[in-house]
Amino acid sequence: MKRIFPRALVLAAAAVLAPAMTDAAPGWPANYEGVMLQGFYWDSYTDTKWTNLESQADELAENFSLIWVPNSAKSASGYMGYDPVYWFTNHNTRFGTETELRKMIQTFKAKGVGIIEDVVINHRSGKSNWTDFPAETWNGKTWHIGVDGICSTDEVRNTAGQAKPTGAPDTGEDFDGSRDLDHTNANVQENSKAYCKFLLEDMGYAGFRYDMVKGYAGRYVGMYNEYSAPEFSVGEYWDGNYDAVKTWIEATGKRSAAFDFPFKYAVNEAFASGDMTKLVWKANGTTDQPAGMIHFAYPQYAVTFIDNHDTARDGSKFTGNVLAANAFMLSCPGTPCVFLSHWKANKAAISAMIAARKLAGVHNLSSVKVLKTSRDCYMAEVSGSKGTLAVKIGPSMDSPAGYTASDIKATGTDYCIWVKTSGAVTPPQPPSATRSPYISLTIKTGPLPTSTTGAHPKAHGPASK
């Protein structure tokens, strides 16, 4: 069931909820040239246990600046960590012991690689029943959330033998699997802020990937990041609509980036249809740019990806040319996040793409000139801090003017990347928004699909923005 709110009400709510944080540090650095790796897939306990990841530190550090790992606290199910019980005191899981985890984080940190923690604070599970969250001591204080910190709309309210929640109604979508936390509650806010600070200052994480941020209002991510000050923060706002993701980024006060689901669905569509024109949207309704959040005003806050642990096992899995799709992503602005399964199967090819990106100094605010868009060809030139990168995606045999075979740095079936270095290049700015955003809000209730941690509508982003 969907509840559609009048646009006037949504605009008023957005004005109230948007935090006044415009002068604060952004949730993702500008002109960032790093590439992220999702260092796990679903049920990858043995393959990506902490000691295994640490053993690959030299190889991974040559290619990636950030590695996202699953929630590291002990969970109720004992599996992937998306039903967490503990926050501060028990980080012993199927991926390894807390000692092994801390050692892995420090090993990568010494090599200049930050570990991104999967932060699950939309919901929480109890120790022995649905609501008995543990009391945990950290930094000289005991942290605990009671039933007053559980949303009054949570399904536990109708469950016999369980405590009744007394919190406020949920500020986002319900999650039928653990108890939805009431982020309007001051104690929940203090626990969440302390937890974020603990992850950065005690565990040594470099930043956060917030799970299922559709489950609570975006202003709270802004609040928690304002307090803990991570350099890197990205939210899983699972929605293919540009305006919806943009509105969430704004709600955080631009204190967090978001995964570029509009980009992911555009790539899915382009390769499924064999139509490379789907890789292009128009900025300001006039200028061809790569599709997704990266095409208009928000590339700094866009983390692009082809697949992740959830999409790889549901109906939105990418099924096309994996290398050509990664070549497109790694030649675009935004911050690319390579999926571990793609990396493991194609290390040499993807490493060459990353090297080409680094050679040109392509960053999250790089400007893009689309040279050709047709069913069989996407061709563009991207400006970096050290030179220019040209890319061709599709079966067309076209080549960019001014580039020769000696400039080719990565090539394969239906993709080619050229690089020319020419000294320092002034980082360009993205197109600025010149019109008022259209704001819409849809809240979906009911159980999530069993195969995902965040439901998504089938809507895709607009062809122009």
HELIX and SHEET records of a PDB file:
HELIX    1   1 ARG A    7  LEU A   17  1                                  11    
HELIX    2   2 TRP A   50  SER A   55  1                                   6    
HELIX    3   3 ALA A   57  ALA A   61  1                                   5    
HELIX    4   4 GLU A   98  ALA A  110  1                                  13    
HELIX    5   5 VAL A  147  GLY A  149  5                                   3    
HELIX    6   6 GLU A  155  ASN A  158  5                                   4    
HELIX    7   7 ALA A  186  PHE A  198  1                                  13    
HELIX    8   8 LEU A  199  MET A  203  3                                   5    
HELIX    9   9 VAL A  213  GLY A  215  5                                   3    
HELIX   10  10 GLY A  218  SER A  228  1                                  11    
HELIX   11  11 TYR A  242  ALA A  251  1                                  10    
HELIX   12  12 PHE A  261  SER A  273  1                                  13    
HELIX   13  13 MET A  276  LEU A  279  5                                   4    
HELIX   14  14 MET A  293  HIS A  295  5                                   3    
HELIX   15  15 PRO A  299  TYR A  301  5                                   3    
HELIX   16  16 THR A  311  ARG A  313  5                                   3    
HELIX   17  17 VAL A  322  LEU A  330  1                                   9    
HELIX   18  18 LEU A  340  ALA A  345  1                                   6    
HELIX   19  19 LYS A  347  ALA A  360  1                                  14    
HELIX   20  20 ALA A  405  ASP A  407  5                                   3    
SHEET    1   A 2 LYS A   2  ILE A   4  0                                        
SHEET    2   A 2 THR A 442  LYS A 444 -1                                        
SHEET    1   B 9 MET A  36  GLN A  38  0                                        
SHEET    2   B 9 LEU A  66  VAL A  69  1                                        
SHEET    3   B 9 GLY A 114  VAL A 119  1                                        
SHEET    4   B 9 GLY A 207  TYR A 210  1                                        
SHEET    5   B 9 PHE A 232  GLY A 235  1                                        
SHEET    6   B 9 ALA A 257  PHE A 259  1                                        
SHEET    7   B 9 ALA A 302  PHE A 305  1                                        
SHEET    8   B 9 THR A 335  PHE A 339  1                                        
SHEET    9   B 9 MET A  36  GLN A  38  1                                        
SHEET    1   C 2 HIS A 123  ARG A 124  0                                        
SHEET    2   C 2 ARG A 179  ASP A 180 -1                                        
SHEET    1   D 2 GLU A 136  TRP A 138  0                                        
SHEET    2   D 2 LYS A 141  TRP A 143 -1                                        
SHEET    1   E 2 VAL A 280  ALA A 283  0                                        
SHEET    2   E 2 THR A 287  PRO A 290 -1                                        
SHEET    1   F 5 VAL A 368  SER A 374  0                                        
SHEET    2   F 5 CYS A 377  SER A 383 -1                                        
SHEET    3   F 5 GLY A 387  ILE A 393 -1                                        
SHEET    4   F 5 TYR A 415  THR A 421 -1                                        
SHEET    5   F 5 ILE A 408  GLY A 412 -1                                        
END                                                                             
